[in-house]
Amino acid sequence: MKKLTYIILLAVFFATSCQKDPMDGIKSHERAIESFSVGAGLVQIGPAVIDRDASTVTVRVLVQPSNDFSKVKPTVISSYKSNLQPASGAQVDFSGSGNTATYTVTSETGEKKEWKVILQPFSEVLLGTFKINGLVVYGGTGPEYGGGAVLKLDDKPWDWPATDGPSAELDNSLTLTYTGVTADGNTYGKIVNDAGADGKYANFQYIQNPVTDVNSFYRKIPKGEGTWLHNYSDNTITFTFADGSTSTGTFESAGTTSLGNGLSKTITDNAFKFTLNGVDDWNNIYSDYDKFVKRPRVFWIDVKKQ
């Protein structure tokens, strides 16, 4: 029985090994750039954007004083069995107009296609020093019934501690520096929250009845030092505190946003914006307690670059 099984397996092996490769004799017409990375010396932000219809490759490169576009040695992958010129790893000069260079991909059949590769300078808007100009909340239960409001936290000084309420934060400065970029092209770095001339950080304690600690809502920027990560897929900024906790928001440009029910928020320069998870409290509608403590909705840290 074992001998018979062995003979059958041999027969199957020889039968399959003699079958002709269905791709044998078929040559590829493909002549595309499949992936592109700038290599050492430059910092690429995210994957290259490849437009097959337009035969273009666009690569975002972080703007830094050390950038040298004249001696770029990219890693390039082209179509299967194609020929690439300049070759992957070859030094290419991108310092001309538009920071562009031309690559030629020749298919296995000998057909050629020229590809325009663009190194697009990218400025990380977070880098630099920003002065905190305001702490603003949109909050309130039932805004459709007039329960909502947009308020600076220091508009109601009697709701906060006298010496280290929200106003203590208004002489602070935030300095964000670049450290590196993740494998998926997200930048990250360090943030220093300087306490300013008064040497104080805000302690977000609501001191009216009932006294409530609301630092979980409003302490979105680390005291002292922390880190930041800019995620470009959803345009969020995540701050990590010394204890490992995090807060996530967005970095907004100047403009006015309508919040509905006749309310709006105007950003003069820039702002870090955070969505808060307050809960409706119909028993305290129209009160400061409702707006600041129970149903805060959105929080802005207004900043101006120095």
C-alpha positions as a Markdown table, in Angstrom:
| # | Residue | x | y | z |
|---|---|---|---|---|
| 1 | Met | 0.0 | 0.0 | 0.0 |
| 2 | Lys | 2.9 | 2.4 | 0.9 |
| 3 | Lys | 4.6 | 1.6 | -2.4 |
| 4 | Leu | 1.4 | 2.4 | -4.3 |
| 5 | Thr | 1.0 | 5.7 | -2.5 |
| 6 | Tyr | 4.6 | 6.6 | -3.4 |
| 7 | Ile | 4.1 | 5.8 | -7.1 |
| 8 | Ile | 1.0 | 8.0 | -7.2 |
| 9 | Leu | 2.8 | 10.9 | -5.5 |
| 10 | Leu | 5.6 | 10.6 | -8.1 |
| 11 | Ala | 3.1 | 10.6 | -10.9 |
| 12 | Val | 1.4 | 13.8 | -9.6 |
| 13 | Phe | 4.8 | 15.5 | -9.2 |
| 14 | Phe | 6.0 | 14.8 | -12.7 |
| 15 | Ala | 2.6 | 15.8 | -14.2 |
| 16 | Thr | 2.5 | 19.2 | -12.4 |
| 17 | Ser | 6.2 | 19.9 | -13.1 |
| 18 | Cys | 5.7 | 19.4 | -16.8 |
| 19 | Gln | 2.9 | 22.0 | -17.0 |
| 20 | Lys | 3.8 | 25.2 | -18.8 |
| 21 | Asp | 4.1 | 28.4 | -16.9 |
| 22 | Pro | 1.0 | 30.4 | -17.9 |
| 23 | Met | 3.1 | 33.6 | -17.9 |
| 24 | Asp | 6.0 | 32.1 | -19.9 |
| 25 | Gly | 6.6 | 34.3 | -23.0 |
| 26 | Ile | 4.4 | 37.2 | -21.8 |
| 27 | Lys | 6.4 | 40.4 | -21.4 |
| 28 | Ser | 5.3 | 43.3 | -19.1 |
| 29 | His | 4.3 | 46.6 | -20.5 |
| 30 | Glu | 4.3 | 48.2 | -17.1 |
| 31 | Arg | 6.5 | 51.3 | -16.7 |
| 32 | Ala | 5.5 | 53.0 | -13.5 |
| 33 | Ile | 7.2 | 54.3 | -10.4 |
| 34 | Glu | 5.7 | 52.3 | -7.5 |
| 35 | Ser | 7.3 | 54.0 | -4.5 |
| 36 | Phe | 9.8 | 56.8 | -3.8 |
| 37 | Ser | 11.6 | 57.9 | -0.7 |
| 38 | Val | 14.2 | 60.6 | -0.5 |
| 39 | Gly | 16.8 | 58.7 | 1.5 |
| 40 | Ala | 19.3 | 60.1 | 4.0 |
| 41 | Gly | 19.9 | 63.8 | 4.4 |
| 42 | Leu | 16.3 | 64.9 | 4.0 |
| 43 | Val | 13.2 | 64.4 | 6.1 |
| 44 | Gln | 10.2 | 63.0 | 4.1 |
| 45 | Ile | 6.7 | 63.7 | 5.4 |
| 46 | Gly | 4.4 | 60.8 | 4.7 |
| 47 | Pro | 4.5 | 58.5 | 1.7 |
| 48 | Ala | 5.1 | 59.8 | -1.8 |
| 49 | Val | 1.9 | 60.7 | -3.7 |
| 50 | Ile | 2.0 | 58.9 | -7.1 |
| 51 | Asp | -0.3 | 60.0 | -9.9 |
| 52 | Arg | -0.2 | 57.4 | -12.6 |
| 53 | Asp | -2.4 | 59.3 | -15.0 |
| 54 | Ala | -0.2 | 62.4 | -14.8 |
| 55 | Ser | 3.1 | 60.5 | -14.4 |
| 56 | Thr | 4.1 | 62.5 | -11.4 |
| 57 | Val | 5.4 | 61.8 | -8.0 |
| 58 | Thr | 5.1 | 64.4 | -5.2 |
| 59 | Val | 7.1 | 64.0 | -2.0 |
| 60 | Arg | 6.8 | 66.4 | 0.9 |
| 61 | Val | 10.1 | 67.3 | 2.5 |
| 62 | Leu | 10.4 | 69.1 | 5.8 |
| 63 | Val | 12.0 | 72.5 | 5.4 |
| 64 | Gln | 15.3 | 72.6 | 7.4 |
| 65 | Pro | 18.5 | 74.8 | 7.1 |
| 66 | Ser | 20.5 | 71.6 | 6.4 |
| 67 | Asn | 18.5 | 70.7 | 3.3 |
| 68 | Asp | 20.6 | 70.1 | 0.1 |
| 69 | Phe | 18.4 | 69.4 | -2.9 |
| 70 | Ser | 21.4 | 69.1 | -5.2 |
| 71 | Lys | 22.7 | 65.7 | -4.0 |
| 72 | Val | 19.6 | 63.6 | -3.3 |
| 73 | Lys | 20.0 | 59.8 | -3.4 |
| 74 | Pro | 16.4 | 58.5 | -3.4 |
| 75 | Thr | 15.3 | 54.9 | -3.1 |
| 76 | Val | 12.9 | 54.2 | -6.0 |
| 77 | Ile | 11.0 | 51.1 | -6.9 |
| 78 | Ser | 9.6 | 50.8 | -10.4 |
| 79 | Ser | 7.4 | 48.2 | -12.2 |
| 80 | Tyr | 8.4 | 44.5 | -12.3 |
| 81 | Lys | 11.1 | 43.8 | -14.9 |
| 82 | Ser | 11.4 | 47.5 | -15.8 |
| 83 | Asn | 14.5 | 49.6 | -16.1 |
| 84 | Leu | 14.9 | 52.8 | -14.2 |
| 85 | Gln | 17.0 | 55.8 | -15.1 |
| 86 | Pro | 18.5 | 57.4 | -13.0 |
| 87 | Ala | 18.8 | 54.1 | -11.0 |
| 88 | Ser | 17.5 | 53.8 | -7.5 |
| 89 | Gly | 20.2 | 55.2 | -5.1 |
| 90 | Ala | 21.9 | 57.3 | -7.8 |
| 91 | Gln | 22.6 | 60.9 | -6.9 |
| 92 | Val | 20.1 | 63.3 | -8.5 |
| 93 | Asp | 20.0 | 67.1 | -8.6 |
| 94 | Phe | 16.7 | 68.5 | -7.4 |
| 95 | Ser | 17.9 | 72.0 | -6.8 |
| 96 | Gly | 16.5 | 73.5 | -10.0 |
| 97 | Ser | 13.2 | 75.3 | -10.6 |
| 98 | Gly | 10.4 | 73.6 | -8.7 |
| 99 | Asn | 12.8 | 71.1 | -7.0 |
| 100 | Thr | 12.0 | 68.6 | -9.8 |
| 101 | Ala | 13.8 | 65.9 | -11.7 |
| 102 | Thr | 12.8 | 63.5 | -14.5 |
| 103 | Tyr | 13.0 | 59.7 | -14.2 |
| 104 | Thr | 12.5 | 57.4 | -17.2 |
| 105 | Val | 11.0 | 54.0 | -16.7 |
| 106 | Thr | 11.4 | 51.4 | -19.5 |
| 107 | Ser | 9.1 | 48.4 | -19.5 |
| 108 | Glu | 10.3 | 44.9 | -20.3 |
| 109 | Thr | 8.9 | 45.4 | -23.8 |
| 110 | Gly | 11.0 | 48.5 | -24.4 |
| 111 | Glu | 8.3 | 51.1 | -24.0 |
| 112 | Lys | 9.4 | 54.3 | -22.1 |
| 113 | Lys | 7.6 | 56.7 | -19.8 |
| 114 | Glu | 9.0 | 59.8 | -18.3 |
| 115 | Trp | 8.0 | 60.6 | -14.7 |
| 116 | Lys | 8.3 | 64.0 | -13.1 |
| 117 | Val | 9.3 | 63.8 | -9.5 |
| 118 | Ile | 8.7 | 66.9 | -7.3 |
| 119 | Leu | 10.2 | 67.5 | -3.9 |
| 120 | Gln | 7.7 | 69.7 | -2.2 |
| 121 | Pro | 9.0 | 71.8 | 0.7 |
| 122 | Phe | 6.9 | 71.4 | 3.7 |
| 123 | Ser | 6.9 | 73.7 | 6.8 |
| 124 | Glu | 5.8 | 72.3 | 10.1 |
| 125 | Val | 3.5 | 75.1 | 11.4 |
| 126 | Leu | 3.9 | 74.0 | 15.0 |
| 127 | Leu | 7.6 | 74.9 | 15.3 |
| 128 | Gly | 8.5 | 78.0 | 17.1 |
| 129 | Thr | 7.4 | 79.9 | 20.2 |
| 130 | Phe | 3.8 | 80.9 | 20.8 |
| 131 | Lys | 2.4 | 83.3 | 23.5 |
| 132 | Ile | -0.9 | 82.2 | 25.1 |
| 133 | Asn | -3.5 | 85.0 | 24.5 |
| 134 | Gly | -6.7 | 83.5 | 25.7 |
| 135 | Leu | -8.5 | 80.4 | 27.1 |
| 136 | Val | -12.0 | 80.2 | 25.6 |
| 137 | Val | -14.7 | 77.6 | 26.1 |
| 138 | Tyr | -18.0 | 77.0 | 24.3 |
| 139 | Gly | -20.3 | 75.3 | 26.7 |
| 140 | Gly | -23.8 | 75.0 | 28.0 |
| 141 | Thr | -26.8 | 72.7 | 28.0 |
| 142 | Gly | -29.5 | 73.4 | 25.5 |
| 143 | Pro | -27.8 | 76.1 | 23.3 |
| 144 | Glu | -31.0 | 76.0 | 21.1 |
| 145 | Tyr | -32.8 | 77.4 | 24.2 |
| 146 | Gly | -30.2 | 80.0 | 24.9 |
| 147 | Gly | -28.2 | 77.8 | 27.3 |
| 148 | Gly | -24.9 | 78.0 | 25.3 |
| 149 | Ala | -22.2 | 80.7 | 25.4 |
| 150 | Val | -18.7 | 81.3 | 24.2 |
| 151 | Leu | -16.7 | 82.7 | 27.2 |
| 152 | Lys | -13.1 | 83.4 | 28.1 |
| 153 | Leu | -12.4 | 81.5 | 31.3 |
| 154 | Asp | -11.0 | 84.7 | 32.9 |
| 155 | Asp | -14.3 | 86.6 | 32.0 |
| 156 | Lys | -15.6 | 85.1 | 35.3 |
| 157 | Pro | -12.7 | 85.5 | 37.8 |
| 158 | Trp | -15.0 | 84.8 | 40.8 |
| 159 | Asp | -15.4 | 81.2 | 39.5 |
| 160 | Trp | -11.7 | 80.4 | 39.9 |
| 161 | Pro | -8.9 | 80.7 | 42.5 |
| 162 | Ala | -7.6 | 84.3 | 42.9 |
| 163 | Thr | -3.9 | 83.5 | 42.6 |
| 164 | Asp | -3.7 | 80.6 | 40.1 |
| 165 | Gly | -6.9 | 80.7 | 38.1 |
| 166 | Pro | -7.0 | 80.7 | 34.3 |
| 167 | Ser | -5.4 | 84.2 | 34.1 |
| 168 | Ala | -2.2 | 82.7 | 35.5 |
| 169 | Glu | -1.7 | 81.0 | 32.1 |
| 170 | Leu | -2.0 | 84.2 | 30.1 |
| 171 | Asp | 1.7 | 85.1 | 30.4 |
| 172 | Asn | 2.8 | 81.6 | 29.4 |
| 173 | Ser | 4.7 | 80.8 | 26.3 |
| 174 | Leu | 4.8 | 77.5 | 24.4 |
| 175 | Thr | 7.9 | 76.5 | 22.5 |
| 176 | Leu | 7.7 | 73.5 | 20.1 |
| 177 | Thr | 10.8 | 72.0 | 18.6 |
| 178 | Tyr | 11.3 | 69.2 | 16.1 |
| 179 | Thr | 12.8 | 65.9 | 17.1 |
| 180 | Gly | 12.0 | 63.5 | 14.3 |
| 181 | Val | 9.4 | 61.8 | 12.0 |
| 182 | Thr | 7.7 | 58.4 | 12.4 |
| 183 | Ala | 7.8 | 55.6 | 9.9 |
| 184 | Asp | 4.4 | 56.7 | 8.5 |
| 185 | Gly | 5.5 | 60.3 | 8.1 |
| 186 | Asn | 4.2 | 62.1 | 11.2 |
| 187 | Thr | 6.4 | 64.7 | 12.8 |
| 188 | Tyr | 7.1 | 64.8 | 16.6 |
| 189 | Gly | 9.1 | 66.8 | 19.0 |
| 190 | Lys | 9.3 | 68.5 | 22.4 |
| 191 | Ile | 7.0 | 71.2 | 23.9 |
| 192 | Val | 8.1 | 73.5 | 26.7 |
| 193 | Asn | 5.3 | 75.4 | 28.5 |
| 194 | Asp | 7.1 | 78.3 | 30.2 |
| 195 | Ala | 5.2 | 79.7 | 33.2 |
| 196 | Gly | 6.1 | 83.3 | 32.4 |
| 197 | Ala | 6.9 | 86.2 | 34.7 |
| 198 | Asp | 4.5 | 85.0 | 37.5 |
| 199 | Gly | 6.0 | 81.5 | 37.5 |
| 200 | Lys | 2.6 | 80.0 | 37.8 |
| 201 | Tyr | 0.4 | 77.6 | 35.8 |
| 202 | Ala | -3.4 | 77.7 | 36.0 |
| 203 | Asn | -5.0 | 75.4 | 38.5 |
| 204 | Phe | -8.4 | 74.8 | 37.0 |
| 205 | Gln | -10.5 | 74.5 | 40.1 |
| 206 | Tyr | -14.1 | 75.8 | 39.9 |
| 207 | Ile | -14.6 | 77.3 | 43.4 |
| 208 | Gln | -18.3 | 78.1 | 43.4 |
| 209 | Asn | -20.8 | 75.6 | 44.8 |
| 210 | Pro | -20.1 | 72.8 | 44.2 |
| 211 | Val | -16.3 | 73.1 | 44.2 |
| 212 | Thr | -15.0 | 71.0 | 41.3 |
| 213 | Asp | -11.6 | 70.1 | 39.9 |
| 214 | Val | -11.9 | 70.6 | 36.1 |
| 215 | Asn | -8.2 | 70.2 | 35.2 |
| 216 | Ser | -9.3 | 67.1 | 33.2 |
| 217 | Phe | -11.1 | 69.5 | 30.9 |
| 218 | Tyr | -8.7 | 72.4 | 30.7 |
| 219 | Arg | -5.2 | 71.1 | 31.4 |
| 220 | Lys | -4.6 | 70.2 | 27.7 |
| 221 | Ile | -1.0 | 71.5 | 27.4 |
| 222 | Pro | 1.6 | 69.9 | 29.7 |
| 223 | Lys | 3.1 | 72.0 | 32.5 |
| 224 | Gly | 6.9 | 72.4 | 32.0 |
| 225 | Glu | 8.0 | 69.8 | 29.3 |
| 226 | Gly | 6.2 | 67.3 | 27.3 |
| 227 | Thr | 6.1 | 65.9 | 23.7 |
| 228 | Trp | 3.9 | 66.5 | 20.7 |
| 229 | Leu | 3.0 | 64.4 | 17.7 |
| 230 | His | 1.4 | 65.8 | 14.5 |
| 231 | Asn | -0.7 | 63.2 | 12.8 |
| 232 | Tyr | -1.3 | 64.2 | 9.2 |
| 233 | Ser | -3.9 | 61.6 | 8.3 |
| 234 | Asp | -6.5 | 63.3 | 10.6 |
| 235 | Asn | -4.5 | 66.6 | 11.2 |
| 236 | Thr | -4.5 | 66.1 | 15.0 |
| 237 | Ile | -1.9 | 67.1 | 17.6 |
| 238 | Thr | -1.3 | 64.8 | 20.5 |
| 239 | Phe | 0.5 | 66.1 | 23.6 |
| 240 | Thr | 2.0 | 63.6 | 26.0 |
| 241 | Phe | 2.6 | 64.6 | 29.6 |
| 242 | Ala | 5.4 | 63.6 | 32.0 |
| 243 | Asp | 3.1 | 60.9 | 33.6 |
| 244 | Gly | 2.3 | 59.4 | 30.2 |
| 245 | Ser | -1.2 | 60.8 | 29.9 |
| 246 | Thr | -2.2 | 62.5 | 26.6 |
| 247 | Ser | -4.5 | 65.1 | 25.2 |
| 248 | Thr | -5.5 | 65.4 | 21.5 |
| 249 | Gly | -6.7 | 68.4 | 19.6 |
| 250 | Thr | -6.1 | 70.3 | 16.4 |
| 251 | Phe | -4.1 | 73.4 | 15.4 |
| 252 | Glu | -6.4 | 76.0 | 13.9 |
| 253 | Ser | -5.6 | 79.0 | 11.7 |
| 254 | Ala | -7.2 | 82.5 | 11.9 |
| 255 | Gly | -10.9 | 82.6 | 11.0 |
| 256 | Thr | -14.4 | 82.6 | 12.4 |
| 257 | Thr | -16.3 | 79.3 | 13.0 |
| 258 | Ser | -20.1 | 79.3 | 13.4 |
| 259 | Leu | -21.3 | 77.2 | 16.3 |
| 260 | Gly | -25.0 | 77.5 | 15.6 |
| 261 | Asn | -27.7 | 79.2 | 17.5 |
| 262 | Gly | -26.1 | 82.6 | 16.9 |
| 263 | Leu | -22.8 | 81.7 | 18.5 |
| 264 | Ser | -19.4 | 81.8 | 16.9 |
| 265 | Lys | -15.7 | 81.7 | 17.7 |
| 266 | Thr | -13.1 | 84.0 | 16.1 |
| 267 | Ile | -9.5 | 83.0 | 16.1 |
| 268 | Thr | -7.3 | 86.0 | 15.5 |
| 269 | Asp | -4.0 | 84.2 | 14.9 |
| 270 | Asn | -3.9 | 80.5 | 15.8 |
| 271 | Ala | -5.4 | 78.3 | 18.4 |
| 272 | Phe | -5.1 | 74.8 | 19.8 |
| 273 | Lys | -8.7 | 73.4 | 19.8 |
| 274 | Phe | -10.0 | 70.5 | 21.9 |
| 275 | Thr | -13.4 | 68.8 | 21.9 |
| 276 | Leu | -14.6 | 68.3 | 25.5 |
| 277 | Asn | -17.0 | 65.6 | 26.7 |
| 278 | Gly | -19.3 | 67.4 | 29.1 |
| 279 | Val | -22.7 | 66.1 | 29.9 |
| 280 | Asp | -26.1 | 68.0 | 29.7 |
| 281 | Asp | -27.4 | 69.3 | 33.1 |
| 282 | Trp | -30.8 | 70.7 | 32.6 |
| 283 | Asn | -31.1 | 71.4 | 36.3 |
| 284 | Asn | -28.3 | 74.0 | 36.0 |
| 285 | Ile | -29.0 | 75.4 | 32.5 |
| 286 | Tyr | -27.9 | 79.0 | 32.1 |
| 287 | Ser | -25.4 | 78.8 | 35.0 |
| 288 | Asp | -21.6 | 79.2 | 34.9 |
| 289 | Tyr | -21.5 | 75.8 | 36.6 |
| 290 | Asp | -23.2 | 74.3 | 33.6 |
| 291 | Lys | -21.0 | 76.0 | 31.0 |
| 292 | Phe | -17.6 | 75.5 | 32.7 |
| 293 | Val | -18.1 | 72.3 | 34.6 |
| 294 | Lys | -21.0 | 70.2 | 33.4 |
| 295 | Arg | -21.4 | 70.8 | 29.7 |
| 296 | Pro | -18.2 | 72.4 | 28.3 |
| 297 | Arg | -18.2 | 71.5 | 24.6 |
| 298 | Val | -15.1 | 73.0 | 22.9 |
| 299 | Phe | -12.0 | 74.5 | 24.4 |
| 300 | Trp | -9.6 | 76.8 | 22.5 |
| 301 | Ile | -6.1 | 77.9 | 23.7 |
| 302 | Asp | -5.5 | 81.1 | 21.6 |
| 303 | Val | -1.9 | 81.6 | 20.7 |
| 304 | Lys | 0.2 | 84.1 | 18.7 |
| 305 | Lys | 3.6 | 83.1 | 17.2 |
| 306 | Gln | 6.5 | 85.2 | 18.4 |
